[in-house]
Amino acid sequence: MAFVFLNRYLDLVEAIEDPDNSSDTLDSSDFQGTDIPMEVPIPEHLYTTHKEHESIREWILAISMDHKFDQTLPKDERGVYIASLNSSNIGLSSLPCIITGYPILRNGIIFEPSKRAAIQTNWNKFLYIIKMNKTFECLNVKEFIEQWCGTPTYNK
């Protein structure tokens, strides 16, 4: 996934540096079948440092030389990009997991009264990390989620 998204970043940088260029000329074929917006406003300037940009460019070039590397977005059992909330193949939308943002396809827990949800295994990992690392930051995130979402309801 990193390759596809960072390669898109390089395309956007090219569009920023060439003001006559527009988002209409960007190749969006990697994002076909996803719910990622194809047309986006192009910023006027970069939000990365020169060093960050060069690091990304060098990584993309190195990975591009590896012909065994799969340079496509991974798909799930719906046949769409694994993070797509919408499945155009079957016309269904999934709730996003409050921990990962990924669609909840099964084994979800609902938070009352907000009706937000989480993938149960990701929620359990989150709780385990908090239990093992009782830092202020971890506890603060848990408190925020409880205020934002409410309490989880587990299906039995």
C-alpha positions, -999 to +999 in steps of 0.1 A: +000+000+000+028+024+008+041+022-027+008+032-043+001+060-019+037+074-019+037+072-057+005+092-057+022+117-035+050+121-062+023+126-088+007+153-067+041+170-062+046+170-099+012+187-103+020+213-077+054+221-093+038+224-127+009+249-123-003+244-159-008+208-149-041+199-132-056+170-112-074+160-144-041+147-158-033+126-128-033+089-134-059+075-110-060+039-124-045+026-091-076+038-073-102+023-096-127+003-075-119+022-043-139+049-025-108+071-026-117+104-043-103+107-078-105+144-081-088+164-054-079+201-051-041+205-057-024+224-029-003+255-039+028+243-020+043+212-005+037+201+030+068+180+032+105+191+036+130+186+008+146+159+028+113+140+033+105+144-004+139+130-015+136+101+009+102+092-005+114+096-041+145+074-035+123+047-018+098+047-047+127+043-072+143+015-052+110-004-049+102+002-086+133-018-095+120-049-077+099-066-104+086-092-079+070-064-058+032-062-061+025-026-069-013-027-064-036-021-035-047-052-016-082-065-020-105-082+005-131-109+000-155-083-015-130-078-043-123-041-034-095-023-017-093-035+019-099-001+034-129+008+012-161+013+032-182+011+001-184-020-021-196-011-056-196-048-065-224-056-041-237-021-033-231-023+004-215+002+028-197-009+060-192+010+092-156+022+098-137+008+128-130+036+153-096+021+159-083+013+124-107+031+100-111-002+081-146-015+072-162-038+098-171-069+078-176-093+107-171-095+145-178-059+153-188-043+185-212-014+187-208+016+210-240+029+226-256+054+221-234+067+193-238+036+171-201+038+162-183+005+160-150-013+162-136-046+149-135-067+180-100-080+176-086-045+171-106-032+201-092-060+222-056-053+211-062-016+219-074-025+254-045-048+259-020-021+249-036+003+274-034-024+301+002-031+294+013+006+289-006+027+315+007+059+301-011+092+303-014+093+265-030+058+263-055+065+291-063+098+275-071+082+242-093+056+259-112+083+278-116+103+246-131+072+228-155+066+257-167+102+256-170+102+218-185+067+213-200+055+246-196+020+259-192-011+237-219-037+235-205-071+230-226-097+211-228-130+229 
